[in-house]
Amino acid sequence: MLKITLPDGSVREVAPGTTPADIAAAIGPGLAKAAIAARVDGELRDIGRPLEADAALALVTAKDEADALELARHDFAHILAEAVQALFPGTQITFGPSTDDGFYYDFAPKDRPFTEEDLPAIEAKMREIIAADKPLRREVIDRDTLIAHWRAAGETFKAEWAAELPQGEELTVYHSGEGWYDMCRGPHLASTGKLDPQAFKLTRVSGAYWRGDQKNAMLSRIYGTGWLNKKQLNEHLTRLEEAGRRDHRKLGAEMDLFHLQQEAHGSVFWHPKGYIIWRQLESYMRRAIDDSGYREVKTPQVMDARQWEQSGHWGKYRENMFVIPDEVPNVADEGPLVSNDAEWMALKPMNCPAHVLIFRQGIKSYRDLPLRLYENGCCHRNEPHGALHGLMRVRQFTQDDAHIFCREDQIVEEVRAFCALADRIYKDFGFTYSIKLALRPEKRFGSEEMWDKAENELRDAVAAAGLNTPEYGWEELPGEGAFYAPKLEWHLTDAIGRTWQVGTIQSDRVLPDRLDASYIGEDGERHRPVMLHRAIFGSYERFIGILIEHYAGRFPLWLAPVQAVVATIVSDADDYARSVVDRLRAAGIRAETDTRNEKINYKVREHSLGKVPNLLVVGRREADEGTVALRELGKEGQSVLSVDDIVARLAKEAQAPDIR
């Protein structure tokens, strides 16, 4: 008999082959109906998978929302693949994972790529499969048998993947009813009918390369969103609709902030209005770091490959680096552009090795520490073209990057101080946040003792800052640290409830050792400093993208590219409008005139679309009385103020939050 321990500590003895579903039924009919899966010794499994040994068992219901959503979305992906193959015979299937809000599946169509017009028919077929309540059955299958099956079925992509799996590894497939099946680790719900047929929607179609490699075949990827019930789906679709209205690419074009184009994949062309936002953020951050004892530096864009080899990035990060030859290219009509003898250099993907080289200049004493080096550092990373996304994922970006070189006894206080600085900055922008600790990954440098120490220091610092509480969403994330250090992560929540991972701080003992950084201790001996890698914005590009969507383009006055427009009703007021703008600019307000021969309603509408916070309307009466009619973005009606009052009011409101 097997001994199965339940969450309440009770133990049940059952025969081998008993399933979690059997145990749920033995406990009671309510639980039997509610149970959708099980955790066996912590592993999520099918409710109908037989138990093989003594184990701790926890039954999963829809109340365990994270597990339930993962199962549902996994099932939706399989049902999508089955529906597509039923409607489009000859289509090959590849992979279909769940995502944070749904699922997708990649297909190799027989005749043509799929389009948005195909989605309604596919949705209808999926609902038909769900209504059929087909059992989803797990089967362990021999590797060679599976490869032969895929080849016989013309599934070349599946056959290729199965052939690369190790000999002896247990392979599983899941059957949907009696006919269709897919290679999958699982787990799944007991049957297709466990899904709500009104809780999913197919959202879009895109291209995707097989296994993410541009050299491979182009596939059709169908995306969907999946939930536990229709209410959840509708709430998500409402959020998507709002997110669409806030899309930074759309607003960036409407507000004339920036653009991107193929001639510079993944690099941003900042327009004057967009660069005003950048400059305001840069000035704000400089005030913050100056007040916190940082010293600003500037380091080279291009460094010798040997430097990157020594730091460890050449071996672990080279595929994401732009590599360039250190020689004059061949200018002749024939012959290779670059010889085989060229030395290699790389555009920096990060600033940290260069900051170590600055630290190494001259002898450092323990009295010099902590040394906080800050850089608005421009970096380049060779991201795949298909992964680029507006300002959110680019190839050229500028980090608000700093490295704190400190002694062992200073680490906790430095991290605590950084936590306080990040807290103030995020609150200045109106964000709430959660804080996570990303722990050691599988592939890493350094000893276990070093990782234990580094992780505990970050825990202690967060506790000292009072942030390791449910209020701040404190959580530890196994395996998510960098290869050289654990890290704290700040996850911001925006105005519509989305989260963005932005700030980080990492406690690193590896890089100072690899690059031979040292200081003279109180004992007269050489010691290694600990290097704290930290950023708050993350990158200016991405942070501005987040701000555009968070504020829906309606920036607080201090960030707004144009803070006020003085618009005329009649041409007789043109000179007065210009005099008002002169007064505003003299007070430091970014103001413009609109004296075009257009109706005032047209001007109001246009500047509202441009998200101008303050529209000052003037006509003959205002010119005679020395007043303006103020219309504030997003508010009904208007108020009449004297020029002195409006200048004083806007000058006060336009101050950045840290200097008010």
C-alpha positions as CSV (number, residue, x, y, z in Angstrom):
1,M,0.0,0.0,0.0
2,L,1.1,3.6,-0.7
3,K,1.1,6.2,2.1
4,I,-0.4,9.5,0.8
5,T,0.0,12.5,3.0
6,L,-2.6,15.2,2.6
7,P,-2.1,19.0,3.4
8,D,-3.8,18.6,6.8
9,G,-1.2,16.1,7.8
10,S,-3.5,13.1,7.6
11,V,-2.2,9.9,5.9
12,R,-4.3,7.7,3.6
13,E,-3.1,4.2,2.6
14,V,-4.1,3.4,-1.0
15,A,-3.3,0.7,-3.5
16,P,-0.7,1.4,-6.2
17,G,-2.4,2.7,-9.3
18,T,-4.9,4.8,-7.3
19,T,-5.3,8.3,-8.8
20,P,-5.7,11.7,-7.2
21,A,-9.3,11.6,-8.6
22,D,-10.0,8.4,-6.6
23,I,-8.8,10.1,-3.4
24,A,-10.9,13.2,-4.1
25,A,-13.9,11.0,-4.6
26,A,-13.2,9.1,-1.3
27,I,-13.0,12.4,0.6
28,G,-16.4,13.6,-0.8
29,P,-18.5,14.2,-3.9
30,G,-18.0,18.0,-3.7
31,L,-14.2,17.7,-3.9
32,A,-14.4,15.0,-6.6
33,K,-16.3,17.5,-8.7
34,A,-14.1,20.5,-7.9
35,A,-10.6,18.8,-8.2
36,I,-9.0,19.5,-11.6
37,A,-5.4,18.4,-11.0
38,A,-3.0,17.5,-8.2
39,R,0.3,18.4,-6.8
40,V,2.3,15.3,-6.1
41,D,5.4,16.1,-4.0
42,G,5.0,19.6,-5.3
43,E,4.8,18.6,-9.0
44,L,1.6,19.5,-10.9
45,R,0.0,16.4,-12.4
46,D,-3.1,15.2,-14.1
47,I,-6.0,14.3,-11.8
48,G,-6.2,10.9,-13.4
49,R,-2.5,10.0,-13.4
50,P,-1.9,6.9,-11.1
51,L,0.2,7.3,-8.0
52,E,3.4,5.3,-8.1
53,A,4.9,5.7,-4.6
54,D,4.5,7.3,-1.2
55,A,3.9,11.0,-1.7
56,A,2.5,14.3,-0.4
57,L,-0.7,15.1,-2.2
58,A,-2.5,18.4,-2.6
59,L,-5.6,18.5,-4.8
60,V,-5.9,21.5,-7.1
61,T,-9.3,23.3,-7.7
62,A,-10.3,26.4,-9.7
63,K,-9.6,28.4,-6.5
64,D,-5.9,27.7,-7.0
65,E,-6.1,30.2,-9.9
66,A,-2.4,30.2,-11.0
67,D,-2.4,26.4,-11.5
68,A,-5.9,26.4,-13.0
69,L,-5.1,29.0,-15.5
70,E,-1.9,27.3,-16.5
71,L,-3.8,24.0,-17.1
72,A,-6.6,25.8,-19.0
73,R,-4.3,27.7,-21.3
74,H,-2.3,24.6,-22.0
75,D,-5.5,22.8,-23.0
76,F,-6.6,25.7,-25.2
77,A,-3.3,25.5,-27.1
78,H,-3.8,21.8,-27.8
79,I,-7.4,22.3,-28.8
80,L,-6.2,25.1,-31.1
81,A,-3.8,22.7,-32.8
82,E,-6.4,20.0,-33.2
83,A,-8.9,22.5,-34.6
84,V,-6.4,23.8,-37.2
85,Q,-5.5,20.4,-38.4
86,A,-9.1,19.4,-38.7
87,L,-9.9,22.5,-40.8
88,F,-6.7,22.7,-42.8
89,P,-5.5,19.1,-43.6
90,G,-1.8,18.9,-44.3
91,T,-0.9,21.6,-41.7
92,Q,2.1,20.6,-39.6
93,I,2.1,21.3,-35.9
94,T,5.2,22.4,-33.9
95,F,4.8,23.9,-30.4
96,G,2.1,25.7,-28.4
97,P,2.9,26.9,-24.9
98,S,0.8,28.8,-22.5
99,T,1.7,32.5,-21.9
100,D,1.0,35.1,-19.1
101,D,-2.5,35.8,-20.5
102,G,-3.2,33.0,-22.9
103,F,-1.5,30.7,-25.4
104,Y,-0.2,30.4,-28.9
105,Y,0.7,27.7,-31.4
106,D,3.1,27.6,-34.3
107,F,2.0,25.9,-37.5
108,A,3.5,25.1,-40.9
109,P,0.5,25.5,-43.2
110,K,0.3,23.3,-46.3
111,D,-0.8,26.0,-48.8
112,R,-0.7,29.5,-47.4
113,P,0.0,31.4,-44.2
114,F,-2.9,31.8,-41.9
115,T,-4.6,35.2,-41.6
116,E,-6.9,37.0,-39.2
117,E,-9.9,36.0,-41.5
118,D,-9.3,32.3,-40.5
119,L,-9.7,32.9,-36.8
120,P,-13.6,32.8,-36.5
121,A,-13.8,29.4,-38.2
122,I,-11.0,28.1,-35.9
123,E,-12.7,29.4,-32.8
124,A,-15.9,27.7,-33.8
125,K,-14.1,24.4,-34.3
126,M,-12.4,24.8,-30.9
127,R,-15.8,25.2,-29.3
128,E,-17.0,22.1,-31.0
129,I,-14.1,20.1,-29.6
130,I,-14.7,21.5,-26.1
131,A,-18.4,20.6,-26.4
132,A,-17.5,17.0,-27.4
133,D,-15.9,16.6,-23.9
134,K,-13.1,14.5,-25.3
135,P,-10.9,12.8,-22.6
136,L,-7.3,14.0,-22.5
137,R,-5.3,10.9,-21.9
138,R,-1.5,10.7,-21.1
139,E,0.6,8.0,-22.7
140,V,4.2,7.2,-22.2
141,I,5.6,6.3,-25.6
142,D,8.9,4.8,-27.0
143,R,11.1,7.4,-28.6
144,D,11.7,5.5,-31.8
145,T,8.0,4.7,-32.1
146,L,7.1,8.4,-31.7
147,I,9.7,9.5,-34.3
148,A,8.3,6.9,-36.8
149,H,4.8,8.1,-36.1
150,W,5.6,11.8,-36.8
151,R,7.5,10.9,-40.0
152,A,4.7,8.7,-41.3
153,A,2.2,11.5,-40.6
154,G,4.4,14.0,-42.5
155,E,5.1,15.9,-39.2
156,T,8.8,16.8,-40.0
157,F,9.1,19.5,-37.3
158,K,7.9,17.2,-34.6
159,A,10.1,14.3,-35.9
160,E,13.1,16.6,-35.8
161,W,12.5,17.6,-32.3
162,A,11.8,14.1,-31.0
163,A,15.0,12.9,-32.7
164,E,17.0,15.4,-30.7
165,L,15.7,14.3,-27.3
166,P,18.1,12.0,-25.3
167,Q,17.9,8.3,-25.6
168,G,16.2,6.8,-22.5
169,E,14.2,10.0,-21.7
170,E,10.6,9.3,-20.9
171,L,8.5,10.7,-23.7
172,T,4.8,11.4,-23.3
173,V,1.9,12.3,-25.6
174,Y,-1.6,13.4,-24.8
175,H,-4.5,12.0,-26.7
176,S,-7.6,14.1,-27.4
177,G,-10.3,11.5,-27.7
178,E,-9.3,8.5,-29.9
179,G,-7.7,10.2,-32.9
180,W,-5.6,13.3,-32.4
181,Y,-2.5,13.5,-30.1
182,D,0.5,15.8,-29.5
183,M,3.8,15.3,-27.9
184,C,3.7,17.0,-24.5
185,R,5.0,16.8,-20.9
186,G,1.6,17.8,-19.5
187,P,-0.2,18.1,-17.3
188,H,-3.8,18.6,-18.7
189,L,-7.3,18.7,-17.4
190,A,-9.3,15.5,-17.5
191,S,-11.2,16.3,-20.7
192,T,-11.9,19.1,-23.1
193,G,-15.3,19.7,-21.5
194,K,-13.7,21.0,-18.3
195,L,-13.0,24.2,-20.2
196,D,-15.5,27.1,-20.5
197,P,-16.1,27.4,-24.2
198,Q,-16.8,31.1,-23.8
199,A,-13.6,31.8,-21.9
200,F,-11.1,32.1,-24.8
201,K,-10.6,34.2,-27.9
202,L,-8.1,34.0,-30.7
203,T,-6.5,37.4,-31.0
204,R,-4.0,37.6,-33.9
205,V,-1.7,35.9,-36.3
206,S,2.0,36.5,-36.9
207,G,5.0,35.0,-38.5
208,A,7.5,33.1,-36.4
209,Y,10.7,31.2,-37.3
210,W,11.0,27.5,-36.4
211,R,12.9,27.4,-33.1
212,G,13.3,31.2,-33.2
213,D,16.1,31.0,-35.8
214,Q,15.9,33.4,-38.8
215,K,17.7,30.7,-40.9
216,N,14.8,28.3,-40.4
217,A,11.4,28.0,-42.0
218,M,8.8,30.7,-41.4
219,L,5.7,29.4,-39.5
220,S,2.3,30.9,-38.8
221,R,1.7,31.7,-35.1
222,I,-1.8,32.0,-33.9
223,Y,-2.3,33.7,-30.5
224,G,-5.2,33.4,-28.1
225,T,-6.2,34.5,-24.7
226,G,-7.7,32.0,-22.3
227,W,-9.3,32.2,-18.9
228,L,-11.4,30.2,-16.5
229,N,-14.7,31.9,-17.3
230,K,-16.3,34.5,-19.5
231,K,-16.2,37.2,-16.9
232,Q,-12.4,36.9,-16.6
233,L,-12.1,37.0,-20.4
234,N,-14.3,40.1,-20.7
235,E,-12.3,41.9,-18.0
236,H,-9.1,41.0,-19.9
237,L,-10.5,42.2,-23.3
238,T,-11.4,45.5,-21.6
239,R,-7.9,45.8,-20.3
240,L,-6.5,45.0,-23.8
241,E,-8.8,47.7,-25.4
242,E,-7.5,50.2,-22.9
243,A,-3.9,49.1,-23.5
244,G,-4.5,49.6,-27.2
245,R,-5.6,53.2,-26.6
246,R,-2.5,53.7,-24.5
247,D,0.0,52.0,-26.9
248,H,3.2,54.0,-26.8
249,R,3.8,53.5,-30.5
250,K,0.4,54.9,-31.4
251,L,0.7,57.8,-28.9
252,G,4.3,58.4,-29.8
253,A,3.3,59.1,-33.4
254,E,0.2,61.2,-32.5
255,M,2.3,63.3,-30.1
256,D,5.3,63.5,-32.5
257,L,7.7,62.1,-29.9
258,F,9.8,59.5,-31.8
259,H,9.8,57.0,-34.7
260,L,11.5,53.8,-35.7
261,Q,12.4,52.6,-39.2
262,Q,14.2,49.8,-40.9
263,E,17.3,51.7,-41.7
264,A,18.2,51.5,-38.0
265,H,16.5,48.3,-36.6
266,G,15.8,48.6,-32.9
267,S,17.2,52.2,-32.5
268,V,15.0,55.2,-31.8
269,F,14.8,58.4,-33.7
270,W,13.9,60.9,-31.0
271,H,11.9,64.0,-32.2
272,P,12.3,67.3,-30.4
273,K,9.2,66.8,-28.2
274,G,10.2,63.3,-27.2
275,Y,13.7,64.3,-26.4
276,I,12.3,67.0,-24.0
277,I,10.9,64.1,-22.0
278,W,14.2,62.3,-22.1
279,R,16.1,65.5,-20.9
280,Q,13.6,66.1,-18.1
281,L,14.2,62.5,-16.9
282,E,17.9,62.8,-17.2
283,S,18.0,66.0,-15.2
284,Y,15.7,64.5,-12.6
285,M,18.0,61.4,-12.3
286,R,21.1,63.5,-12.1
287,R,19.7,65.5,-9.1
288,A,18.8,62.2,-7.4
289,I,22.2,60.6,-7.9
290,D,24.0,63.8,-7.0
291,D,22.1,64.0,-3.7
292,S,22.9,60.3,-3.0
293,G,26.7,60.6,-3.4
294,Y,27.2,59.2,-6.9
295,R,30.0,60.4,-9.2
296,E,29.0,60.5,-12.9
297,V,31.4,59.0,-15.5
298,K,31.4,58.3,-19.2
299,T,33.0,55.1,-20.8
300,P,33.8,54.0,-24.4
301,Q,31.3,52.4,-26.7
302,V,33.8,49.9,-28.2
303,M,36.1,47.7,-26.3
304,D,38.6,45.0,-27.2
305,A,37.2,41.4,-27.2
306,R,39.9,40.4,-24.7
307,Q,38.3,42.6,-22.1
308,W,34.9,40.8,-22.7
309,E,36.7,37.4,-22.5
310,Q,38.2,38.3,-19.1
311,S,34.8,39.6,-17.8
312,G,33.1,36.4,-18.9
313,H,30.6,38.0,-21.2
314,W,32.4,36.8,-24.4
315,G,31.6,33.2,-23.4
316,K,28.1,33.6,-22.0
317,Y,26.7,36.6,-23.9
318,R,28.5,36.8,-27.2
319,E,25.4,36.0,-29.3
320,N,23.8,39.2,-28.0
321,M,26.8,41.4,-28.8
322,F,27.6,43.4,-31.9
323,V,31.1,42.3,-32.9
324,I,33.3,44.5,-35.1
325,P,36.8,43.9,-36.7
326,D,39.6,46.1,-35.5
327,E,41.0,46.8,-39.0
328,V,40.5,49.1,-42.0
329,P,38.0,47.4,-44.3
330,N,39.0,46.4,-47.8
331,V,38.0,49.2,-50.2
332,A,38.9,47.3,-53.4
333,D,36.2,46.0,-55.7
334,E,37.4,42.4,-55.1
335,G,38.3,40.4,-52.1
336,P,36.8,40.0,-48.7
337,L,35.7,43.1,-46.8
338,V,37.5,41.9,-43.7
339,S,40.5,39.6,-43.5
340,N,40.8,36.5,-41.4
341,D,43.6,38.2,-39.4
342,A,41.3,40.9,-37.9
343,E,41.3,41.4,-34.2
344,W,37.9,41.6,-32.7
345,M,36.1,44.3,-30.7
346,A,32.5,44.7,-29.5
347,L,30.0,47.4,-28.9
348,K,29.4,47.3,-25.2
349,P,26.1,45.5,-24.2
350,M,26.6,46.8,-20.6
351,N,28.7,49.3,-18.7
352,C,30.0,47.2,-15.8
353,P,33.4,46.1,-17.1
354,A,34.3,49.6,-18.0
355,H,33.4,50.9,-14.6
356,V,35.7,48.3,-13.0
357,L,38.5,49.7,-15.3
358,I,37.8,53.2,-13.9
359,F,37.9,51.8,-10.3
360,R,41.3,50.2,-11.0
361,Q,42.9,53.5,-11.9
362,G,45.1,54.4,-9.0
363,I,45.2,52.8,-5.6
364,K,42.0,52.6,-3.6
365,S,41.9,52.5,0.2
366,Y,39.1,51.2,2.4
367,R,38.5,54.8,3.3
368,D,37.5,55.5,-0.3
369,L,34.6,53.1,-0.2
370,P,31.8,53.0,-0.9
371,L,32.6,54.5,-4.4
372,R,29.4,55.0,-6.4
373,L,30.0,55.4,-10.2
374,Y,27.0,56.5,-12.3
375,E,26.7,56.6,-16.1
376,N,23.9,57.4,-18.5
377,G,25.5,54.6,-20.5
378,C,24.5,53.9,-24.2
379,C,24.6,50.1,-24.8
380,H,23.9,47.9,-27.8
381,R,22.5,44.3,-27.7
382,N,21.9,42.2,-30.8
383,E,18.2,41.4,-30.3
384,P,16.4,39.3,-33.0
385,H,14.4,41.5,-35.4
386,G,11.2,39.6,-34.4
387,A,11.7,40.4,-30.7
388,L,11.9,44.2,-31.2
389,H,8.9,46.1,-29.9
390,G,8.7,49.9,-30.0
391,L,10.5,51.4,-27.1
392,M,10.0,48.4,-24.9
393,R,12.6,46.2,-26.6
394,V,15.3,47.9,-28.7
395,R,18.9,47.2,-29.8
396,Q,20.4,50.6,-28.7
397,F,19.4,51.9,-25.3
398,T,20.7,54.1,-22.5
399,Q,20.8,52.8,-18.9
400,D,20.6,54.9,-15.8
401,D,23.4,52.6,-14.7
402,A,25.6,52.7,-11.6
403,H,28.0,50.5,-9.8
404,I,28.8,50.8,-6.1
405,F,32.2,49.4,-5.0
406,C,32.0,48.7,-1.3
407,R,33.4,46.7,1.5
408,E,31.7,43.5,2.8
409,D,30.5,45.4,5.9
410,Q,28.9,48.1,3.8
411,I,26.7,46.0,1.5
412,V,23.5,45.8,3.5
413,E,23.5,49.6,4.2
414,E,24.2,50.4,0.6
415,V,21.4,48.2,-0.7
416,R,19.0,49.5,2.0
417,A,19.9,53.1,0.8
418,F,19.2,52.1,-2.8
419,C,15.9,50.7,-1.8
420,A,14.9,54.0,-0.2
421,L,16.1,55.9,-3.3
422,A,14.1,53.7,-5.7
423,D,11.0,54.0,-3.5
424,R,11.1,57.8,-3.6
425,I,11.6,57.9,-7.4
426,Y,8.9,55.4,-8.3
427,K,6.4,57.2,-6.0
428,D,7.3,60.5,-7.7
429,F,6.0,59.0,-10.9
430,G,2.9,57.6,-9.3
431,F,3.8,53.9,-9.4
432,T,3.2,51.2,-6.8
433,Y,5.5,48.3,-7.0
434,S,6.4,44.8,-5.7
435,I,9.9,43.7,-5.0
436,K,11.4,40.2,-5.8
437,L,14.6,38.4,-5.0
438,A,16.0,36.5,-8.0
439,L,18.1,33.6,-6.8
440,R,21.0,31.6,-8.3
441,P,20.6,30.2,-11.8
442,E,21.6,26.7,-12.9
443,K,24.6,28.1,-14.9
444,R,26.6,30.5,-12.7
445,F,30.1,31.6,-11.6
446,G,31.2,31.4,-8.0
447,S,30.9,29.0,-5.0
448,E,27.8,28.0,-3.2
449,E,29.1,29.8,-0.1
450,M,29.4,33.0,-2.1
451,W,25.9,32.7,-3.4
452,D,24.5,32.0,0.1
453,K,26.2,35.1,1.4
454,A,25.1,37.3,-1.5
455,E,21.5,36.2,-1.3
456,N,21.3,36.7,2.5
457,E,22.7,40.2,2.2
458,L,20.0,41.2,-0.2
459,R,17.4,39.6,2.1
460,D,18.8,41.5,5.1
461,A,18.8,44.8,3.2
462,V,15.2,44.5,2.1
463,A,14.2,43.7,5.7
464,A,16.1,46.8,6.9
465,A,14.3,48.9,4.3
466,G,10.9,47.4,5.6
467,L,10.0,46.1,2.1
468,N,9.9,42.3,2.7
469,T,6.2,42.5,3.4
470,P,3.0,41.4,1.6
471,E,2.3,45.1,1.0
472,Y,5.3,45.2,-1.3
473,G,4.6,41.8,-2.9
474,W,7.9,40.3,-1.5
475,E,8.7,37.1,-3.3
476,E,11.7,34.9,-4.0
477,L,12.3,33.6,-7.5
478,P,14.5,30.5,-7.7
479,G,16.8,30.3,-10.7
480,E,16.2,33.8,-12.0
481,G,19.4,35.6,-11.0
482,A,22.2,36.6,-13.3
483,F,25.1,34.2,-13.9
484,Y,27.3,36.3,-11.6
485,A,25.0,37.5,-8.9
486,P,21.5,37.3,-7.3
487,K,19.4,40.4,-7.8
488,L,16.5,42.4,-6.4
489,E,13.9,43.3,-8.9
490,W,11.3,46.1,-8.8
491,H,8.0,45.3,-10.6
492,L,6.0,48.5,-11.2
493,T,2.2,48.4,-11.5
494,D,0.8,50.9,-14.0
495,A,-2.5,52.8,-14.2
496,I,-4.3,49.8,-15.7
497,G,-2.9,47.1,-13.5
498,R,-0.1,45.8,-15.7
499,T,3.3,45.0,-14.2
500,W,6.7,46.0,-15.6
501,Q,10.0,44.7,-14.3
502,V,12.3,47.8,-14.2
503,G,14.8,48.5,-11.4
504,T,17.4,46.0,-10.2
505,I,20.3,45.8,-7.8
506,Q,22.8,42.9,-7.9
507,S,25.4,41.9,-5.3
508,D,28.4,40.7,-7.3
509,R,31.7,39.2,-6.1
510,V,32.6,37.5,-9.4
511,L,33.4,40.5,-11.8
512,P,35.7,42.3,-9.4
513,D,37.6,39.0,-9.1
514,R,37.7,38.3,-12.8
515,L,38.9,41.9,-13.6
516,D,41.3,42.1,-10.6
517,A,39.7,45.0,-8.8
518,S,41.1,45.6,-5.3
519,Y,41.5,48.1,-2.5
520,I,43.9,48.3,0.4
521,G,42.2,47.4,3.6
522,E,42.8,48.7,7.1
523,D,45.2,45.8,7.6
524,G,47.4,47.0,4.7
525,E,46.5,44.0,2.5
526,R,44.7,43.9,-0.8
527,H,41.0,43.0,-0.7
528,R,38.3,42.5,-3.3
529,P,35.5,45.0,-3.3
530,V,31.9,43.8,-3.7
531,M,30.3,45.4,-6.8
532,L,26.6,46.4,-6.6
533,H,25.1,46.7,-10.1
534,R,22.0,49.0,-9.9
535,A,19.5,50.8,-12.1
536,I,16.1,52.4,-11.4
537,F,14.7,53.4,-14.8
538,G,16.3,50.3,-16.3
539,S,16.7,52.1,-19.7
540,Y,15.5,55.5,-20.7
541,E,13.8,54.1,-23.8
542,R,11.7,51.5,-22.1
543,F,10.9,53.7,-19.1
544,I,9.6,56.4,-21.4
545,G,7.5,53.8,-23.2
546,I,6.1,52.7,-19.8
547,L,5.4,56.3,-18.8
548,I,3.6,57.0,-22.1
549,E,1.2,54.1,-21.5
550,H,0.9,54.7,-17.7
551,Y,-0.2,58.3,-18.3
552,A,-1.9,57.6,-21.6
553,G,0.1,60.4,-23.0
554,R,-1.2,62.9,-20.4
555,F,2.1,63.6,-18.7
556,P,2.3,65.5,-15.5
557,L,3.1,69.1,-16.3
558,W,6.8,68.9,-15.5
559,L,7.3,66.1,-18.1
560,A,4.9,67.4,-20.8
561,P,6.8,68.3,-24.0
562,V,4.6,71.3,-24.5
563,Q,3.2,72.6,-21.3
564,A,0.9,75.3,-22.7
565,V,-0.4,76.5,-26.0
566,V,-1.8,80.0,-26.4
567,A,-4.5,79.8,-29.2
568,T,-6.2,82.7,-30.8
569,I,-9.9,83.1,-31.7
570,V,-9.3,86.0,-34.0
571,S,-6.2,87.3,-35.8
572,D,-6.5,90.6,-33.9
573,A,-5.2,88.7,-30.8
574,D,-2.1,87.3,-32.4
575,D,0.3,89.9,-30.9
576,Y,-1.3,89.5,-27.5
577,A,-0.9,85.7,-27.8
578,R,2.8,86.1,-28.6
579,S,3.3,88.4,-25.6
580,V,1.6,85.8,-23.3
581,V,3.9,83.1,-24.6
582,D,6.9,85.4,-24.0
583,R,5.8,85.8,-20.3
584,L,5.4,82.0,-20.0
585,R,8.7,81.2,-21.5
586,A,10.4,83.8,-19.3
587,A,9.0,81.8,-16.3
588,G,10.4,78.6,-17.7
589,I,7.2,77.2,-19.2
590,R,7.4,75.3,-22.5
591,A,4.8,77.3,-24.4
592,E,3.8,77.8,-28.0
593,T,1.4,80.0,-29.9
594,D,-1.3,78.8,-32.3
595,T,-2.3,81.7,-34.5
596,R,-3.4,79.7,-37.5
597,N,-6.5,80.8,-39.4
598,E,-8.6,77.9,-38.0
599,K,-11.7,77.8,-35.9
600,I,-11.1,77.6,-32.2
601,N,-12.9,74.2,-31.9
602,Y,-10.5,72.7,-34.4
603,K,-7.6,74.0,-32.4
604,V,-9.0,72.7,-29.2
605,R,-9.5,69.2,-30.7
606,E,-6.1,69.1,-32.2
607,H,-4.2,70.1,-29.1
608,S,-6.3,67.7,-27.1
609,L,-5.2,64.8,-29.4
610,G,-1.6,66.1,-28.9
611,K,-2.2,65.8,-25.1
612,V,-1.2,69.5,-24.4
613,P,-2.1,70.0,-20.7
614,N,-3.1,73.6,-20.8
615,L,-4.8,75.5,-23.7
616,L,-5.0,79.3,-23.2
617,V,-7.6,80.7,-25.4
618,V,-7.4,84.5,-26.2
619,G,-9.5,86.8,-28.3
620,R,-10.2,90.6,-28.4
621,R,-11.8,90.6,-24.9
622,E,-8.8,88.7,-23.3
623,A,-6.4,91.0,-25.1
624,D,-8.2,94.1,-23.8
625,E,-8.5,92.8,-20.2
626,G,-5.1,91.1,-20.0
627,T,-6.6,87.7,-19.3
628,V,-6.6,84.2,-20.7
629,A,-9.4,81.5,-20.9
630,L,-7.8,78.3,-19.5
631,R,-8.9,74.9,-20.7
632,E,-7.2,72.0,-18.9
633,L,-6.8,68.7,-20.7
634,G,-9.5,66.2,-19.5
635,K,-11.6,68.8,-17.7
636,E,-14.9,70.4,-18.7
637,G,-15.3,74.1,-19.0
638,Q,-12.8,76.9,-18.7
639,S,-11.6,79.5,-16.2
640,V,-10.6,83.0,-16.8
641,L,-7.3,84.1,-15.2
642,S,-5.0,87.1,-15.4
643,V,-1.7,86.6,-17.2
644,D,0.1,87.1,-13.9
645,D,-2.0,84.4,-12.2
646,I,-1.6,81.9,-15.0
647,V,2.1,82.4,-15.2
648,A,2.5,82.0,-11.4
649,R,0.2,78.9,-11.4
650,L,1.9,77.1,-14.3
651,A,5.4,77.9,-13.0
652,K,4.6,76.3,-9.7
653,E,2.8,73.2,-11.2
654,A,5.6,72.7,-13.8
655,Q,8.3,72.1,-11.1
656,A,9.6,68.5,-10.9
657,P,8.4,66.6,-7.8
658,D,11.8,66.5,-6.2
659,I,12.3,70.3,-6.2
660,R,8.8,71.5,-5.3
